[in-house]
Amino acid sequence: MAASDFTLIRDLDVLKDIFTMKLRVIRLWTLDSYYNKNELFSIELILMDEEGNKIQGYVHKAYIYKFKQLQNEGEAFIIKSPNLAKMQEGRFQLTNQLQKLALNLNSTVTPCDNFSGSVNDFDFVEYRAIINGTVPENMSLG
């Protein structure tokens, strides 16, 4: 695929329902079911495109079996036909995007060997902002 065939995070449009993205998994964790701690509710992700922009993503428990290759941070994938879900107000937001990528039954995920973006996801902030507690809420610190 040519570079122009991929949608960048900055170009996401809620009116566009079929698009393909080249993304690196920079953070990944699972959420247990509220009712059964032995059952997964979802896989939660922070994804980064080749420009370094980030977006949250998730895989609902109904589709975890389909996306089991999303197990390692640092790997890049070509993701086709995800859905865009609106971030719920007041929910824990780790990026500045107002949408979240949702992988569903029609989505496909394949390994990407030619991801040209950064290997790390550093967003540098001044030390004083950390001490004063003025780091933006939608920025994760690790």
Secondary structure, DSSP 8 states (H G I E B T S, - for coil): --GGGS--GGG--TT----EEEEEEEEEEEEE-SS-TTSEEEEEEEEE-TTS-EEEEEEEGGGGGGGTTTTSTT-EEEEES-EEEE--TTS---SS-SEEEEE-TT-EEEE-S---S-SS------HHHHHHT-S-TT----
